[in-house]
Amino acid sequence: MIKGMVSCIIPTYKRSDTLVRAVESIINQSYKNLEIIIVDDNEPNNEYSLIVQECLKAISDERLRYIQQEKHINGAVARNVGIKAAQGEYVAFLDDDDEWLEDKLKKQIEFLNNNADYEGISCLYTQFQNDKPVRKCPPYNSNNLHKKVLDRSVAVYTSTLMLRKKALDNSGYFDESLIRHQDLQLILDFLYNNKIYVINKYLVKLNIDLGENRATVDNIIKIKNDFFSRTKKHFELYNLSERKRIFAAHYFEIIFVALKHKNIKIAIQYFFKIGFNIRAYNDIRIRYQSRKKYSLG
């Protein structure tokens, strides 16, 4: 482990067109004690992998390291490969279509260096679509962050995180068996015994594609059931009333997907699961109003 170094991990899969932009946002950081670990999750030597290799040849920075996966599995596996290869005291993740503002690492390092009781730190983000800002993350704080993540009242994206590697090693990595929600699982596992601080500054640009990875009804139900099974110990931290509200927040996501696909039967089924839970309906109302308030469209 190299003291003070930040290991910046970028898994990449079929996005060579945005990868260079992501890498450049790391190179341009005001904090310079870092390494850049590119984990190529494309199939070895296919057209996407070859393009990635060609793009990286144009980047002259000795801090850059390239790892080719033996085969494509999923992003969780690729991120775990990056964590295991990391030499830094800190680990930070960046998706291959996202960007960091130039002081992102500097501000997070400064806080962690002066606050030893926190093992990680996050920040706010702005979402972009077709290079236009469409939504800002509503400000939030680190109070009860575990519950906020679990009940979906806040979204902590991996691209906003910086974690002390020793703490991450102890809490565990991304669950490679999950097809989605690995980010939630990792953050919840980390928060189980560690604290994450939130800087209320917009330091990350998330570039979104509304059509990408759009869930089907069957898919979202499996995603949620797998997540519930994997994170059972986190639900058990809360009383029965709180657990019902947390489950309801996830059930509403299933309902929205079902309604989009005009599957009224599944939507009604999950409305019955929520039941007459006024607090749960109020929670989803607050989430909707918050998203609307911080919309830039």
N, C-alpha and C positions, 0 to 999 in steps of 0.2 A: 504494500500500500504506500502510495506517495502522498505525503502530507500536503494538504491544501489543494490537491489536484481534483478536478471535476471530470469524471468519465461521462461523456455525452454519448448516449446510445441511440442510434437511429436504425430501426429495422426497416427494410425497404422491400416492397413487393409490387411490381407492375406500375411503378410511379417514377420512372427515371426522369420524366419531364419536370417534376417538382423537387426531386432530390437535391439537385445542385443548389437551388434556392434555400433549402433547409440547411444544408452544410454551410453555405456562405453566412447564414445568420448566426452560426456558431463561430465561424472564423472571425466575424466582425464583433464578437463580444468584447467589452471593455476589460473583462477579466480574462487573463491569458493563460493561466496555469490549468490547462485542460488537455484532454485527449478526445478524439472523435472516433467512435467505433461504429462503422457501417456494417450491419449484418444483412447480407444479401439473402433474402428468403425466397428468391426465385429458384426454379429448378436449375441446377448447374449447367452452364453453357447454352441455355436456351436464349431466345432473342432478347428477352428482358434483362437477363443477367449480363449478356455481352454489352448491351447498351449502358448498363450501370458501370461496368468496368471502363468503358470508353469515356463516359462522363467524368469519372474520378481521375482519369489520367490527366485531365486538364487542370486539376486542382493541385497546386504545389504547396503542400503544407505537411511538414514532417510529423505533425500531431495526429494525422489521419491514419486509421487502421482499417483494413478491409477484411471481412470474414465471409467466406462463401459457405452457405449451408449445404449439407450433403443432399438434402431434398427439402422441398417445401412442405411444411406442416401447418403452422399458423403463427400469428404474431407473438403469442405468448412464448412459444419455443424460441423464436428469434430474439426476443428481449432477454430471456433467461441466458441465452448464449452470450449476449453482450454483457450482462451482469457478471457472469463467471469470468469473462476475459478482462473485466475492468481492473485497472491498477490504481484508481483514484480513491481518495478518502471519502468522496461524495459521488453519488450517481444521479444523473439527470437524464430524462427521456425526452426525445423529440420525434414526433411522427414525421414521415418523409414528405408530407404535404403541409406541414406547419412551419412557423417561424418564431424565433425569439427576438424581442427588441434588445438593443445592444447592452443595456445594463441589467438584464434579467439575472445572470449568474452573479454579478457583482453584488447586487442588493441582497440576494439570498445568502450568499457566502458571508456578507457582513453581519447579517442577523444571526446565523448559526454560530459564527465565531464568538459572538457576544452573549449567546443564550444556550448554555450547555444542557439545559433541561429539555430542550426541543431536539428531536432526532430528525425532523424533516420540516420542509417549508413548501408552501404553494403560493400562487398569486392569481390575479384575475386575468381574464382573456377577452379578446374581441373576436367574434366570428365573422369571416369574410366569405362571400360567394362571388365567383367571377371577378375577384379583386375589388369588390365593393363591400364595405362594412354593413352587416345586416343585423347584428345583435351584440350587445355588451353583456358580459356576465354581471348579474346583480351582486353588489358588494355583500360579503358575509365575513364572519370571524371564526376563530378556531374553537369557540365554546361549543361543547357537545358535538364536535365535528363527526365523531363516529356515528352518532344517530342521524345527523344531517345527511351523511353519505348513504347510510342504509335506507333511510326513508325517501331518498331521491329529492330532498328539498334543495340540495346543492349538487352541482356537477363538478367534481375535481378531476380534470383531465390529466392524463399522464404527462403531457407536454408542459404542464405547469409545475411539476414536482421537482424537488431536489431532496434526496435522502442520504443520511449518513450510511455508508456501505455496511459498516459493522452491524448497525441496527437492522438493515435490510436482510443481511445474512441470517440474523437471528429470527426475524419474523417470517421469513420465507418468501419465495419468489412468485411469479405468475403461475396459476394453475393451468397446466397445459391441456387438461381434459375439457376445459370450458371453451365453447365456441364463441361466446360473447361474455361480457361483464367481467373479464379477467382484470380490468382496471379497478372495478369496484372491489373485487376479491382481494387484490393486492393491498389496496389502501385500507380496507377494513382489517386485514391481518396485521398490517403495520400499526394501525391505531389501537389495536387490542392491548399493546403494552407500551406504546410510544405516543408522543405528542407531535402534531404537525401544526405549525404556525401558518397563518394566512396574511400575506402582504396585500393590502388593499390598493394595489397599483396594477395597471393593465400592462403586462410585460410579455404577453404571448398573443400571436395571431393564429387563430385556428381557421384553416381553409376547409370549408364544408362542401360536400356534394350531396344535395338532398335525395338524389336517387341511388346513392351508393349504399350497398349492404342493407337495403330495405327489407325488413323482416316480413315473412308470411305469417299467417295465423298459427299454423303448426309449429313453425320455427320459433316464434316468440314464446309460445307455451313451453317448449322444450328448454329454451334459454333460461326462462324463469325457474322452472322446476329444477334444472341442474344447479342453478345459482342458489336456490333455497337449500338444496341438499348439501352443497359445499360450504355454505356459510351458516349452518345451523347454530353453531356456538355463539354467533353474533346476535342472532334473534333472541337467544336465551338470556342475554344481558338485561332484557326489558320485561316489564310486567305484561300481563295478558292484554290489557287495553292498548298499550303502546304497540305490542306486536300486531294486533289487528289493524292499527293505522298504518304500520309499516307494510304489511302484506297488501293492504288496500292500495297503497301508492303504486306497487308493482302490478296489481290487478288492473288498475286504470290504464296502464301502458298496454296490457293485453287487449282491453276493451277498445282503445283507440285504433289499434291495428285491425281488430275484428271489424270495426265500423268502416274503416277505409276499404276493407275487402268485402264489405256488405255481408258479413257473416253475423247476422243478427242473433242466431242461436248461441254462438260462443259469447257474444257481448252480454246477452241476458244472463247466461250462466255465471259470468264473473260479476255482474251486478248483484246477483243473489249471494255470491260469496262475500261481497263487501257488506251487504245487508243494510240495515237502517243505522248507519254509522255517521252521524252528523259531523263529527270531528274530521273524519276521513274526507268527506265531501268539502269541508271547509279548507282542508289542506290542499286539495287539488285546485280549488278556486284561487287560493293565494299563489300557488305556483303559476297558474295561468295569467293572473294579473301582473305578476313579477316579470314574466317573459314578455308580456305586451308592453309594459312600462319601459323596458330596456331594449325594445326593438328599434332598429335604426332604419328599417325599410319604409 
